[in-house]
Amino acid sequence: MINPASESANAGPDLHGTRRRRPPAPDPGRVDRLPPHSPEAEQGALGCVMLSPNECLGECIERFKGGADVFYDLRHQTIFNVLAEMFDKREGIDVITLQQRLKDKQVLEEAGGIAYLAALQDTVPSSANLSYYIDIMQEKYLLRRMVRTCTEVVSRVYDYEGEVDKLLDEVERDILRISESRVQSFTVTIKDLVKKAINTVEDFHQRQGALTGVGTGFQDFDKMTTGLHGGEMVVIAARPSMGKTSLAMNIAEYVAIEQRLPVGVFSLEMTADSLVLRMLCSRSRVNLRNVREGFLAERDFPKLTGSAGKLANAPLFIDDSSALSILQLRAKARRMYLQHGIKLFVVDYLQLLNSTSFRAENRQQEIADISSGIKSLAKELNVPVIVLSQLNREIEREKGRPPRLSDLRESGAIEQDADVVGLLYKPKSAGDDEESGPAVEEDAVPINLLIAKQRNGPTGDVNLTFLKSYTRFESAAKVSDEDVPN
């Protein structure tokens, strides 16, 4: 006979009835640690200021992008704030005047007292090593910001009830701001902005018409826009099969190969393999259809090989992930920007993106969210973003009519956010049959890029020629009336 007690004793653990055990508590010694800081470097920096206030205090104010918060010790924060105020008012600075100002503000004891002030200038023999002390303090300050940001992230994760993608986007943005703070100030005064504007005017004058932004390789377009500028959202729109992808990739190829500037491409429609094959044939001026069918002349192989070498060494980075949300796109763009220093982004195309905030409830609102997200990305990274878009089908009923901004699909938000809007169309003079087009390499189709909107420049047509067999755009040749025989 089996003893029930022994059977119960030999049985495995009751996974349903047993309560989950509380995980072991973390080491209290690690939880209560002080944030990163260097009291010696802080004392050294203040000591340098006391020894040579006119030189050292100006450098501290200029390099401390976090202001007095760069100091961890509250006494040092109080002292630095008073010193900065005295420096701004051009008052004489030494131990006696500093002591009096602290006493007048009734914060002398908070600053450590008279004895502590007197000891500060004895912490360093000279002010020669101030920059080293500042570097140490800046590193500790960044580490403290990271601790604070990560702590806030942990707290938000536990309490967050929204979408995870949105939270990831916010977290990456906060981390990126910490990284950017090493070279950028948190606030800019109007005095600094005016000075920068005057320098920009002088730079424009010295350039005498030269480009101020990233060149596209199309002279007429660059002349109207003076190039693509940081923070700009540039929309290129057209009906299907009008060559908007070809135009965007021609620009990306020119920037990456001719100017050696890193370019990031997000291709939601075509695979990276297809894009690279088109770029290779376009740059080699080899018929893409012949390549696909396997009919190549002997003279084509050296062209392809030469172009392949240049294209392989170009700083061009392609992401062909499909069905991206705007939050995923921005996250990928930030990482690509930090890793490769991207100077131009291309997104092909806007209507293939989706928004996690407005899932198919309202397409107009979804496009508005996507468009706003792309514009925010351009401003955040301070790089131009070329985004392709579709035109409404209604324009097909009026062939030859130049498109308008209202022809943009879901045009309201896109028109509002874009800095430059270019609309590709075939002019009526080019022929009535817009869908036909010979496939031999001598054929060229006139295509206009209508600059329908530009915040900082003129609008009008840019005349281009589309070489269909090469999937390549070229600037149209200028022909005057004198060149045409009667």
Contacts in CASP RR format, 6 or more apart in sequence:
PFRMAT RR
TARGET T0000
AUTHOR 0000-0000-0000
METHOD contacts of the structure
MODEL  1
MINPASESANAGPDLHGTRRRRPPAPDPGRVDRLPPHSPEAEQGALGCVM
LSPNECLGECIERFKGGADVFYDLRHQTIFNVLAEMFDKREGIDVITLQQ
RLKDKQVLEEAGGIAYLAALQDTVPSSANLSYYIDIMQEKYLLRRMVRTC
TEVVSRVYDYEGEVDKLLDEVERDILRISESRVQSFTVTIKDLVKKAINT
VEDFHQRQGALTGVGTGFQDFDKMTTGLHGGEMVVIAARPSMGKTSLAMN
IAEYVAIEQRLPVGVFSLEMTADSLVLRMLCSRSRVNLRNVREGFLAERD
FPKLTGSAGKLANAPLFIDDSSALSILQLRAKARRMYLQHGIKLFVVDYL
QLLNSTSFRAENRQQEIADISSGIKSLAKELNVPVIVLSQLNREIEREKG
RPPRLSDLRESGAIEQDADVVGLLYKPKSAGDDEESGPAVEEDAVPINLL
IAKQRNGPTGDVNLTFLKSYTRFESAAKVSDEDVPN
35 72 0 8 1.000
35 143 0 8 1.000
35 144 0 8 1.000
35 147 0 8 1.000
36 140 0 8 1.000
36 143 0 8 1.000
36 144 0 8 1.000
36 147 0 8 1.000
37 72 0 8 1.000
37 73 0 8 1.000
37 140 0 8 1.000
37 144 0 8 1.000
38 136 0 8 1.000
38 137 0 8 1.000
38 140 0 8 1.000
39 72 0 8 1.000
39 73 0 8 1.000
40 123 0 8 1.000
41 133 0 8 1.000
41 136 0 8 1.000
41 137 0 8 1.000
41 140 0 8 1.000
42 71 0 8 1.000
42 72 0 8 1.000
42 73 0 8 1.000
42 76 0 8 1.000
42 133 0 8 1.000
42 137 0 8 1.000
43 76 0 8 1.000
43 120 0 8 1.000
43 123 0 8 1.000
44 120 0 8 1.000
44 123 0 8 1.000
44 124 0 8 1.000
44 133 0 8 1.000
45 56 0 8 1.000
45 60 0 8 1.000
45 130 0 8 1.000
45 133 0 8 1.000
45 134 0 8 1.000
45 137 0 8 1.000
46 76 0 8 1.000
46 79 0 8 1.000
46 80 0 8 1.000
46 83 0 8 1.000
46 120 0 8 1.000
46 123 0 8 1.000
47 120 0 8 1.000
47 121 0 8 1.000
47 123 0 8 1.000
47 124 0 8 1.000
47 127 0 8 1.000
48 56 0 8 1.000
48 124 0 8 1.000
48 126 0 8 1.000
48 127 0 8 1.000
48 129 0 8 1.000
48 130 0 8 1.000
48 133 0 8 1.000
49 56 0 8 1.000
49 57 0 8 1.000
49 60 0 8 1.000
49 83 0 8 1.000
49 93 0 8 1.000
49 127 0 8 1.000
50 93 0 8 1.000
50 94 0 8 1.000
50 95 0 8 1.000
50 98 0 8 1.000
50 120 0 8 1.000
50 121 0 8 1.000
51 121 0 8 1.000
51 124 0 8 1.000
51 126 0 8 1.000
51 127 0 8 1.000
52 127 0 8 1.000
53 83 0 8 1.000
53 87 0 8 1.000
53 92 0 8 1.000
53 93 0 8 1.000
53 94 0 8 1.000
54 93 0 8 1.000
55 127 0 8 1.000
56 127 0 8 1.000
56 130 0 8 1.000
57 83 0 8 1.000
57 84 0 8 1.000
57 87 0 8 1.000
57 93 0 8 1.000
58 87 0 8 1.000
59 130 0 8 1.000
59 131 0 8 1.000
59 134 0 8 1.000
60 80 0 8 1.000
60 130 0 8 1.000
60 134 0 8 1.000
61 67 0 8 1.000
61 84 0 8 1.000
61 87 0 8 1.000
63 134 0 8 1.000
63 138 0 8 1.000
64 70 0 8 1.000
64 80 0 8 1.000
64 134 0 8 1.000
64 137 0 8 1.000
64 138 0 8 1.000
65 181 0 8 1.000
65 184 0 8 1.000
65 185 0 8 1.000
65 186 0 8 1.000
66 141 0 8 1.000
66 181 0 8 1.000
66 186 0 8 1.000
67 80 0 8 1.000
68 76 0 8 1.000
68 77 0 8 1.000
68 80 0 8 1.000
68 81 0 8 1.000
68 84 0 8 1.000
69 77 0 8 1.000
69 141 0 8 1.000
70 137 0 8 1.000
70 138 0 8 1.000
70 141 0 8 1.000
71 77 0 8 1.000
71 80 0 8 1.000
71 137 0 8 1.000
72 140 0 8 1.000
72 141 0 8 1.000
72 144 0 8 1.000
74 110 0 8 1.000
75 110 0 8 1.000
75 111 0 8 1.000
75 112 0 8 1.000
75 116 0 8 1.000
78 102 0 8 1.000
78 107 0 8 1.000
78 110 0 8 1.000
78 111 0 8 1.000
79 98 0 8 1.000
79 102 0 8 1.000
79 111 0 8 1.000
79 117 0 8 1.000
79 120 0 8 1.000
82 98 0 8 1.000
82 101 0 8 1.000
82 102 0 8 1.000
82 105 0 8 1.000
82 107 0 8 1.000
82 111 0 8 1.000
83 93 0 8 1.000
83 98 0 8 1.000
85 101 0 8 1.000
86 92 0 8 1.000
86 93 0 8 1.000
86 97 0 8 1.000
86 98 0 8 1.000
86 101 0 8 1.000
87 93 0 8 1.000
91 97 0 8 1.000
91 101 0 8 1.000
95 117 0 8 1.000
95 118 0 8 1.000
95 121 0 8 1.000
98 117 0 8 1.000
99 108 0 8 1.000
99 114 0 8 1.000
99 117 0 8 1.000
102 108 0 8 1.000
102 111 0 8 1.000
102 113 0 8 1.000
102 117 0 8 1.000
108 114 0 8 1.000
111 117 0 8 1.000
138 182 0 8 1.000
142 178 0 8 1.000
142 181 0 8 1.000
142 182 0 8 1.000
145 178 0 8 1.000
145 181 0 8 1.000
146 178 0 8 1.000
149 174 0 8 1.000
149 175 0 8 1.000
149 178 0 8 1.000
153 171 0 8 1.000
153 174 0 8 1.000
156 167 0 8 1.000
157 167 0 8 1.000
160 167 0 8 1.000
163 356 0 8 1.000
163 357 0 8 1.000
165 325 0 8 1.000
165 327 0 8 1.000
165 328 0 8 1.000
165 356 0 8 1.000
166 327 0 8 1.000
166 356 0 8 1.000
166 357 0 8 1.000
168 327 0 8 1.000
168 331 0 8 1.000
169 327 0 8 1.000
169 330 0 8 1.000
169 331 0 8 1.000
172 330 0 8 1.000
172 331 0 8 1.000
172 334 0 8 1.000
173 334 0 8 1.000
173 380 0 8 1.000
176 334 0 8 1.000
176 338 0 8 1.000
176 380 0 8 1.000
179 338 0 8 1.000
203 212 0 8 1.000
204 212 0 8 1.000
209 226 0 8 1.000
211 222 0 8 1.000
211 226 0 8 1.000
211 227 0 8 1.000
212 226 0 8 1.000
212 227 0 8 1.000
212 229 0 8 1.000
213 226 0 8 1.000
213 227 0 8 1.000
213 228 0 8 1.000
213 229 0 8 1.000
213 230 0 8 1.000
214 227 0 8 1.000
214 228 0 8 1.000
214 229 0 8 1.000
214 255 0 8 1.000
214 259 0 8 1.000
214 261 0 8 1.000
214 343 0 8 1.000
214 344 0 8 1.000
214 384 0 8 1.000
215 222 0 8 1.000
215 227 0 8 1.000
215 228 0 8 1.000
215 254 0 8 1.000
215 255 0 8 1.000
215 259 0 8 1.000
216 222 0 8 1.000
216 227 0 8 1.000
216 228 0 8 1.000
216 251 0 8 1.000
216 254 0 8 1.000
216 255 0 8 1.000
217 251 0 8 1.000
217 254 0 8 1.000
217 258 0 8 1.000
217 475 0 8 1.000
218 251 0 8 1.000
218 462 0 8 1.000
218 464 0 8 1.000
218 473 0 8 1.000
218 475 0 8 1.000
219 475 0 8 1.000
220 462 0 8 1.000
220 463 0 8 1.000
220 475 0 8 1.000
220 476 0 8 1.000
221 227 0 8 1.000
221 449 0 8 1.000
221 451 0 8 1.000
221 462 0 8 1.000
224 451 0 8 1.000
224 454 0 8 1.000
224 457 0 8 1.000
224 458 0 8 1.000
224 460 0 8 1.000
224 462 0 8 1.000
225 420 0 8 1.000
225 451 0 8 1.000
225 454 0 8 1.000
225 457 0 8 1.000
228 234 0 8 1.000
228 344 0 8 1.000
228 384 0 8 1.000
228 386 0 8 1.000
229 384 0 8 1.000
230 378 0 8 1.000
230 382 0 8 1.000
230 383 0 8 1.000
230 384 0 8 1.000
231 378 0 8 1.000
231 379 0 8 1.000
231 381 0 8 1.000
231 382 0 8 1.000
231 383 0 8 1.000
231 384 0 8 1.000
231 385 0 8 1.000
231 419 0 8 1.000
232 378 0 8 1.000
232 384 0 8 1.000
232 385 0 8 1.000
232 419 0 8 1.000
232 420 0 8 1.000
233 371 0 8 1.000
233 374 0 8 1.000
233 375 0 8 1.000
233 378 0 8 1.000
233 384 0 8 1.000
233 385 0 8 1.000
233 387 0 8 1.000
233 417 0 8 1.000
233 418 0 8 1.000
233 419 0 8 1.000
233 420 0 8 1.000
234 384 0 8 1.000
234 385 0 8 1.000
234 386 0 8 1.000
234 387 0 8 1.000
234 418 0 8 1.000
234 419 0 8 1.000
234 420 0 8 1.000
234 421 0 8 1.000
234 422 0 8 1.000
235 350 0 8 1.000
235 386 0 8 1.000
235 387 0 8 1.000
235 388 0 8 1.000
235 389 0 8 1.000
235 408 0 8 1.000
235 414 0 8 1.000
235 418 0 8 1.000
235 420 0 8 1.000
235 421 0 8 1.000
235 422 0 8 1.000
236 244 0 8 1.000
236 247 0 8 1.000
236 248 0 8 1.000
236 386 0 8 1.000
236 387 0 8 1.000
236 388 0 8 1.000
236 389 0 8 1.000
236 422 0 8 1.000
236 424 0 8 1.000
236 449 0 8 1.000
237 244 0 8 1.000
237 388 0 8 1.000
237 389 0 8 1.000
237 390 0 8 1.000
237 391 0 8 1.000
237 403 0 8 1.000
237 407 0 8 1.000
237 408 0 8 1.000
237 409 0 8 1.000
237 421 0 8 1.000
237 422 0 8 1.000
237 423 0 8 1.000
237 424 0 8 1.000
238 244 0 8 1.000
238 390 0 8 1.000
238 391 0 8 1.000
238 423 0 8 1.000
238 424 0 8 1.000
238 425 0 8 1.000
239 390 0 8 1.000
239 391 0 8 1.000
239 393 0 8 1.000
239 395 0 8 1.000
239 396 0 8 1.000
239 425 0 8 1.000
240 390 0 8 1.000
242 424 0 8 1.000
242 425 0 8 1.000
242 426 0 8 1.000
242 447 0 8 1.000
243 424 0 8 1.000
243 447 0 8 1.000
243 466 0 8 1.000
243 471 0 8 1.000
243 473 0 8 1.000
244 348 0 8 1.000
244 349 0 8 1.000
244 388 0 8 1.000
244 424 0 8 1.000
245 269 0 8 1.000
245 270 0 8 1.000
245 348 0 8 1.000
245 349 0 8 1.000
245 388 0 8 1.000
246 278 0 8 1.000
246 282 0 8 1.000
246 466 0 8 1.000
246 471 0 8 1.000
246 472 0 8 1.000
246 473 0 8 1.000
247 424 0 8 1.000
247 449 0 8 1.000
247 464 0 8 1.000
247 473 0 8 1.000
248 346 0 8 1.000
248 348 0 8 1.000
248 386 0 8 1.000
248 388 0 8 1.000
249 265 0 8 1.000
249 275 0 8 1.000
249 278 0 8 1.000
249 279 0 8 1.000
249 282 0 8 1.000
249 346 0 8 1.000
250 282 0 8 1.000
250 472 0 8 1.000
250 473 0 8 1.000
251 344 0 8 1.000
251 346 0 8 1.000
251 386 0 8 1.000
252 263 0 8 1.000
252 264 0 8 1.000
252 265 0 8 1.000
252 316 0 8 1.000
252 344 0 8 1.000
252 346 0 8 1.000
252 386 0 8 1.000
253 279 0 8 1.000
253 282 0 8 1.000
253 283 0 8 1.000
253 311 0 8 1.000
253 314 0 8 1.000
253 316 0 8 1.000
255 261 0 8 1.000
255 263 0 8 1.000
255 343 0 8 1.000
255 344 0 8 1.000
256 262 0 8 1.000
256 263 0 8 1.000
256 314 0 8 1.000
256 315 0 8 1.000
256 316 0 8 1.000
257 283 0 8 1.000
257 310 0 8 1.000
257 311 0 8 1.000
257 314 0 8 1.000
257 316 0 8 1.000
260 314 0 8 1.000
260 315 0 8 1.000
261 315 0 8 1.000
261 343 0 8 1.000
261 344 0 8 1.000
262 315 0 8 1.000
262 316 0 8 1.000
262 317 0 8 1.000
262 340 0 8 1.000
262 341 0 8 1.000
262 342 0 8 1.000
262 343 0 8 1.000
262 344 0 8 1.000
263 315 0 8 1.000
263 316 0 8 1.000
263 317 0 8 1.000
263 342 0 8 1.000
263 343 0 8 1.000
263 344 0 8 1.000
263 345 0 8 1.000
263 346 0 8 1.000
264 316 0 8 1.000
264 317 0 8 1.000
264 318 0 8 1.000
264 319 0 8 1.000
264 333 0 8 1.000
264 336 0 8 1.000
264 340 0 8 1.000
264 342 0 8 1.000
264 344 0 8 1.000
264 345 0 8 1.000
264 346 0 8 1.000
265 275 0 8 1.000
265 316 0 8 1.000
265 317 0 8 1.000
265 318 0 8 1.000
265 319 0 8 1.000
265 345 0 8 1.000
265 346 0 8 1.000
265 348 0 8 1.000
266 319 0 8 1.000
266 320 0 8 1.000
266 321 0 8 1.000
266 324 0 8 1.000
266 329 0 8 1.000
266 332 0 8 1.000
266 333 0 8 1.000
266 345 0 8 1.000
266 346 0 8 1.000
266 347 0 8 1.000
266 348 0 8 1.000
267 275 0 8 1.000
267 318 0 8 1.000
267 319 0 8 1.000
267 320 0 8 1.000
267 348 0 8 1.000
268 320 0 8 1.000
268 321 0 8 1.000
268 322 0 8 1.000
268 323 0 8 1.000
268 324 0 8 1.000
268 347 0 8 1.000
268 348 0 8 1.000
268 349 0 8 1.000
268 352 0 8 1.000
268 353 0 8 1.000
269 348 0 8 1.000
269 349 0 8 1.000
269 352 0 8 1.000
270 320 0 8 1.000
270 348 0 8 1.000
271 320 0 8 1.000
272 318 0 8 1.000
272 319 0 8 1.000
272 320 0 8 1.000
275 318 0 8 1.000
275 320 0 8 1.000
276 311 0 8 1.000
276 318 0 8 1.000
277 288 0 8 1.000
277 291 0 8 1.000
278 288 0 8 1.000
278 471 0 8 1.000
279 311 0 8 1.000
280 286 0 8 1.000
280 304 0 8 1.000
280 307 0 8 1.000
280 308 0 8 1.000
280 311 0 8 1.000
281 287 0 8 1.000
281 288 0 8 1.000
281 291 0 8 1.000
281 304 0 8 1.000
281 470 0 8 1.000
281 471 0 8 1.000
282 288 0 8 1.000
282 470 0 8 1.000
282 471 0 8 1.000
282 472 0 8 1.000
283 307 0 8 1.000
283 310 0 8 1.000
283 311 0 8 1.000
284 300 0 8 1.000
284 303 0 8 1.000
284 304 0 8 1.000
284 306 0 8 1.000
284 307 0 8 1.000
285 303 0 8 1.000
285 441 0 8 1.000
285 467 0 8 1.000
285 470 0 8 1.000
285 472 0 8 1.000
286 296 0 8 1.000
286 300 0 8 1.000
286 303 0 8 1.000
286 304 0 8 1.000
286 470 0 8 1.000
287 439 0 8 1.000
287 440 0 8 1.000
287 441 0 8 1.000
287 469 0 8 1.000
287 470 0 8 1.000
288 469 0 8 1.000
288 470 0 8 1.000
288 471 0 8 1.000
289 439 0 8 1.000
289 469 0 8 1.000
290 296 0 8 1.000
290 300 0 8 1.000
315 340 0 8 1.000
317 336 0 8 1.000
317 340 0 8 1.000
317 342 0 8 1.000
319 332 0 8 1.000
319 336 0 8 1.000
321 328 0 8 1.000
321 332 0 8 1.000
322 352 0 8 1.000
323 352 0 8 1.000
323 354 0 8 1.000
324 332 0 8 1.000
324 352 0 8 1.000
324 353 0 8 1.000
324 354 0 8 1.000
325 353 0 8 1.000
325 354 0 8 1.000
325 355 0 8 1.000
325 356 0 8 1.000
326 353 0 8 1.000
326 354 0 8 1.000
326 355 0 8 1.000
326 356 0 8 1.000
326 369 0 8 1.000
326 370 0 8 1.000
326 373 0 8 1.000
326 374 0 8 1.000
327 356 0 8 1.000
329 347 0 8 1.000
329 353 0 8 1.000
329 374 0 8 1.000
329 377 0 8 1.000
330 373 0 8 1.000
330 376 0 8 1.000
330 377 0 8 1.000
333 342 0 8 1.000
333 345 0 8 1.000
333 377 0 8 1.000
333 381 0 8 1.000
334 380 0 8 1.000
334 381 0 8 1.000
336 342 0 8 1.000
337 381 0 8 1.000
337 383 0 8 1.000
342 381 0 8 1.000
342 383 0 8 1.000
343 383 0 8 1.000
344 383 0 8 1.000
344 384 0 8 1.000
344 385 0 8 1.000
344 386 0 8 1.000
345 377 0 8 1.000
345 378 0 8 1.000
345 383 0 8 1.000
345 384 0 8 1.000
345 385 0 8 1.000
345 386 0 8 1.000
346 385 0 8 1.000
346 386 0 8 1.000
346 387 0 8 1.000
346 388 0 8 1.000
347 353 0 8 1.000
347 374 0 8 1.000
347 385 0 8 1.000
347 386 0 8 1.000
347 387 0 8 1.000
347 388 0 8 1.000
348 388 0 8 1.000
349 387 0 8 1.000
349 388 0 8 1.000
349 389 0 8 1.000
349 390 0 8 1.000
350 367 0 8 1.000
350 370 0 8 1.000
350 371 0 8 1.000
350 374 0 8 1.000
350 387 0 8 1.000
350 388 0 8 1.000
350 389 0 8 1.000
350 390 0 8 1.000
350 414 0 8 1.000
351 367 0 8 1.000
351 389 0 8 1.000
351 390 0 8 1.000
351 409 0 8 1.000
351 410 0 8 1.000
353 370 0 8 1.000
354 366 0 8 1.000
354 370 0 8 1.000
355 366 0 8 1.000
355 369 0 8 1.000
355 370 0 8 1.000
357 366 0 8 1.000
357 369 0 8 1.000
358 365 0 8 1.000
358 366 0 8 1.000
358 369 0 8 1.000
359 366 0 8 1.000
360 366 0 8 1.000
363 410 0 8 1.000
364 410 0 8 1.000
364 412 0 8 1.000
364 413 0 8 1.000
367 410 0 8 1.000
367 413 0 8 1.000
367 414 0 8 1.000
368 410 0 8 1.000
368 412 0 8 1.000
368 413 0 8 1.000
371 413 0 8 1.000
371 414 0 8 1.000
371 416 0 8 1.000
371 417 0 8 1.000
371 418 0 8 1.000
372 413 0 8 1.000
372 417 0 8 1.000
374 385 0 8 1.000
374 387 0 8 1.000
374 417 0 8 1.000
375 417 0 8 1.000
375 418 0 8 1.000
377 385 0 8 1.000
378 384 0 8 1.000
378 385 0 8 1.000
389 408 0 8 1.000
389 409 0 8 1.000
389 414 0 8 1.000
390 409 0 8 1.000
391 403 0 8 1.000
391 407 0 8 1.000
391 408 0 8 1.000
391 409 0 8 1.000
391 423 0 8 1.000
392 407 0 8 1.000
392 408 0 8 1.000
392 409 0 8 1.000
394 407 0 8 1.000
395 401 0 8 1.000
395 403 0 8 1.000
395 407 0 8 1.000
395 425 0 8 1.000
399 428 0 8 1.000
399 432 0 8 1.000
399 434 0 8 1.000
400 425 0 8 1.000
400 426 0 8 1.000
400 427 0 8 1.000
400 428 0 8 1.000
400 434 0 8 1.000
401 428 0 8 1.000
402 423 0 8 1.000
402 425 0 8 1.000
402 427 0 8 1.000
402 448 0 8 1.000
402 450 0 8 1.000
402 461 0 8 1.000
403 423 0 8 1.000
403 425 0 8 1.000
403 450 0 8 1.000
403 452 0 8 1.000
404 423 0 8 1.000
404 452 0 8 1.000
405 411 0 8 1.000
405 415 0 8 1.000
405 421 0 8 1.000
405 423 0 8 1.000
405 452 0 8 1.000
405 453 0 8 1.000
407 423 0 8 1.000
408 414 0 8 1.000
408 415 0 8 1.000
408 421 0 8 1.000
408 423 0 8 1.000
414 421 0 8 1.000
415 421 0 8 1.000
415 453 0 8 1.000
418 453 0 8 1.000
419 454 0 8 1.000
419 455 0 8 1.000
419 456 0 8 1.000
420 451 0 8 1.000
420 453 0 8 1.000
420 454 0 8 1.000
420 455 0 8 1.000
421 451 0 8 1.000
421 452 0 8 1.000
421 453 0 8 1.000
421 454 0 8 1.000
422 449 0 8 1.000
422 450 0 8 1.000
422 451 0 8 1.000
422 452 0 8 1.000
422 453 0 8 1.000
423 449 0 8 1.000
423 450 0 8 1.000
423 452 0 8 1.000
424 447 0 8 1.000
424 448 0 8 1.000
424 449 0 8 1.000
424 450 0 8 1.000
425 447 0 8 1.000
425 448 0 8 1.000
425 450 0 8 1.000
426 434 0 8 1.000
426 445 0 8 1.000
426 446 0 8 1.000
426 447 0 8 1.000
426 448 0 8 1.000
427 446 0 8 1.000
427 448 0 8 1.000
429 446 0 8 1.000
430 445 0 8 1.000
430 446 0 8 1.000
430 447 0 8 1.000
437 443 0 8 1.000
437 445 0 8 1.000
437 468 0 8 1.000
438 468 0 8 1.000
439 468 0 8 1.000
439 469 0 8 1.000
440 469 0 8 1.000
441 467 0 8 1.000
441 469 0 8 1.000
441 470 0 8 1.000
443 467 0 8 1.000
443 468 0 8 1.000
443 469 0 8 1.000
444 465 0 8 1.000
444 466 0 8 1.000
444 467 0 8 1.000
444 468 0 8 1.000
444 474 0 8 1.000
445 465 0 8 1.000
445 466 0 8 1.000
445 468 0 8 1.000
446 463 0 8 1.000
446 464 0 8 1.000
446 465 0 8 1.000
446 466 0 8 1.000
446 476 0 8 1.000
447 464 0 8 1.000
447 465 0 8 1.000
447 466 0 8 1.000
447 473 0 8 1.000
448 461 0 8 1.000
448 462 0 8 1.000
448 463 0 8 1.000
448 464 0 8 1.000
449 461 0 8 1.000
449 462 0 8 1.000
449 464 0 8 1.000
450 459 0 8 1.000
450 460 0 8 1.000
450 461 0 8 1.000
450 462 0 8 1.000
451 458 0 8 1.000
451 459 0 8 1.000
451 460 0 8 1.000
451 461 0 8 1.000
451 462 0 8 1.000
452 459 0 8 1.000
452 460 0 8 1.000
453 459 0 8 1.000
463 475 0 8 1.000
463 476 0 8 1.000
464 473 0 8 1.000
464 474 0 8 1.000
464 475 0 8 1.000
464 476 0 8 1.000
465 473 0 8 1.000
465 474 0 8 1.000
465 475 0 8 1.000
465 476 0 8 1.000
465 477 0 8 1.000
466 472 0 8 1.000
466 473 0 8 1.000
467 473 0 8 1.000
467 474 0 8 1.000
END
